Amino acid sequence: AQQREGRERGLLIVGVSPGGPADSAGLMVGDILLDVAGRAIEATDDLLEQLTGRAGEELTAYTLRGLERREVTLTVGERPS
């Protein structure tokens, strides 16, 4: 994850679908997604680029919850139409 002025930057999670991939990985509203599969995530487009075409794959992600940096495993789901 990139650091600017001593702070990590990422994408704030504002919604988690019950039973969805983020919920299954233990992500919560208010977590900050820092990195998915080795790529820094700073915008929704960054996340979509990392997940597109990877349904069913397990990816390592890093999040920030409060001051705690956490490693989680995400299983990419199909994007609803």
C-alpha positions in Angstrom: 0.0 0.0 0.0 1.2 3.5 -0.7 2.0 5.8 2.1 1.6 9.6 2.0 2.7 11.8 4.9 3.1 8.7 7.1 -0.5 7.5 6.5 -1.6 4.6 4.4 -4.1 5.3 1.7 -6.9 2.9 0.5 -10.5 2.5 -0.3 -13.1 2.9 2.5 -15.6 0.1 2.6 -19.1 1.6 2.8 -21.2 -1.5 2.2 -20.9 -5.2 2.7 -23.6 -7.6 1.3 -24.6 -10.3 3.8 -23.2 -13.6 2.7 -21.2 -12.0 -0.1 -17.4 -12.4 -0.7 -16.5 -9.4 1.5 -18.7 -10.6 4.4 -17.2 -14.1 4.1 -13.7 -12.7 4.3 -14.7 -10.8 7.5 -14.6 -7.3 6.0 -16.8 -4.7 7.7 -18.1 -1.3 6.9 -15.5 1.2 7.9 -12.5 -1.0 7.0 -10.1 0.5 4.6 -9.0 -1.8 1.7 -5.3 -1.2 1.1 -4.1 -3.9 -1.3 -5.5 -6.8 -3.3 -3.2 -9.4 -4.8 -0.1 -7.1 -4.5 -1.7 -4.0 -6.0 -2.4 -0.9 -4.0 -6.1 0.0 -4.0 -6.9 3.7 -3.9 -10.1 3.9 -6.0 -13.0 1.8 -7.0 -11.5 1.4 -10.5 -8.3 -0.1 -9.0 -10.4 -2.7 -7.2 -12.5 -3.6 -10.2 -9.4 -4.0 -12.4 -8.0 -6.5 -9.8 -11.2 -8.5 -9.6 -12.4 -8.6 -13.2 -12.2 -12.0 -14.7 -11.1 -13.7 -11.5 -14.4 -15.2 -10.2 -13.6 -18.1 -7.9 -10.0 -17.2 -7.3 -8.6 -16.7 -3.8 -6.7 -13.4 -3.4 -4.8 -12.0 -0.4 -5.8 -8.6 0.6 -4.7 -6.1 3.3 -7.0 -3.9 5.2 -6.9 -1.4 8.0 -9.4 -1.6 10.8 -8.8 1.3 13.2 -5.0 1.2 13.6 -4.7 -2.5 13.0 -3.4 -3.7 9.6 -5.0 -7.1 8.8 -4.4 -9.8 6.1 -7.5 -11.5 4.7 -8.2 -14.0 2.0 -11.0 -13.1 -0.4 -12.7 -15.5 -2.8 -13.8 -13.4 -5.8 -17.5 -13.7 -6.5 -19.5 -13.0 -9.7 -20.5 -9.4 -10.0 -24.3 -9.1 -9.9 -25.9 -7.7 -13.1 
